[in-house]
Amino acid sequence: MNEEELKTQAEEYLAGWKRAQADYANLKKDSDREKQEYAKYANERLLDAILPAVDQFETALAYTPDISTLPEQEQKQFKNWIIGIHAVKALWDNVFTTVGLEKIPTTGAFDPQLHEAVGEESKEGVAPGEIVRTMQDGWKLNGKLLRPAKVIISS
């Protein structure tokens, strides 16, 4: 081989090496992006399994008993207990925010992308198609619908 042929061959090898480096860099970027996407939604099944317990916890909080008729000492004990229960809820809410879990708003107009209508009823002052009340909270995980909110809408 003469010097010119060797130079051409070296340039071809260099160009091939540069393409291989670029292909590897692109593969690495794609792999990293896939890992991030997987990590973002890896908790989806776990959170979906936990949500019924969260629903029950929030239902229990909604039915906190009136303790005003109890003796003062018992009121104090129950108030401390209730404060503790609300602190636990705040911890759960903080964890949910950290992992990207957010509750779907259930006020205003019905959105079939986020809500599931499980009933209708007439309510004065509420326009037809607007949400009257929530039967079960809905949730999104990092913007992806995990579970639609079950709502009653105005007829």
Helices and strands as residue ranges (DSSP letters): H 3-41, H 44-62, H 72-99, E 101-103, E 115-121, E 131-136, E 139-141, E 144-147, E 149-154
